[in-house]
Amino acid sequence: MDELMTARSLTTRPVVTLGGDAVASVKDTILDAAAGRIAGFTLTGRGLSGPLREALPWASVRALGHDAVMVRDRHALVGAAALTGHLETLRSRVLGAKVLTEGGAEVGSVLDVVVEGGTGGRVVGFRVAAVKRFAPGPDRRARRVYLPRGQDLAFAGRTLVLPDDTVRYVAGDLAGFAALLGSVPGGWGARP
């Protein structure tokens, strides 16, 4: 499995060509919830230039790394409307969404989405502000946990529904979550 990162950490990450030219920065991540992966990125210009009318489809990404999003050249960018027309950005659809189990138990709300870097772009889990009965702790910060996504990614409006079994696998930080994914039965952490 490639390096795991949170989708919110991608904001402001430079988009760089293989020739080394910085052509844009990530403004927001566009998710394809049905496919369970990154569909692309909305972009902003470098420096003070503001939002661009261009977007970056995932198919044009050569690699998603810790320091940059790599593309072949500037021609990888497309009109933003072509990409955002039928898909929603991370902020508009996922962040703040209520998290329930299939059995109806409330888990909390989504703080962030955990994605696979490299060439994967898969959604592998979520950072959740858990309700107290799900993750008891002395303060709110202690109840911020990472959960695997399960086999199917299911949204009902602004509610994320996770399989009952996935909520048994909880980690307190991203490094622990990466280690945990390899042991989750059902292949949730393995490549499809």
Number of C-alpha atoms within 10 A of each C-alpha: 13 15 14 22 23 19 20 17 15 21 17 17 19 22 28 21 21 13 10 12 14 19 17 28 25 24 22 23 23 26 27 19 19 10 12 19 19 23 22 25 29 26 27 24 20 17 8 7 9 13 16 16 14 20 26 27 21 22 12 16 24 16 17 24 18 14 11 18 24 23 26 15 18 16 10 17 20 15 14 18 12 12 20 18 8 8 15 17 20 21 15 12 18 23 19 19 22 22 24 19 16 14 10 11 13 16 22 24 22 22 20 23 24 25 23 23 20 19 15 18 23 21 26 26 26 24 25 23 24 25 17 15 11 14 17 12 14 9 9 13 10 14 20 21 22 28 23 27 23 23 16 14 19 17 17 9 10 14 17 23 24 25 18 14 14 19 17 11 16 17 19 14 12 16 12 12 24 23 12 17 21 13 13 17 13 11 13 19 22 13 10 7
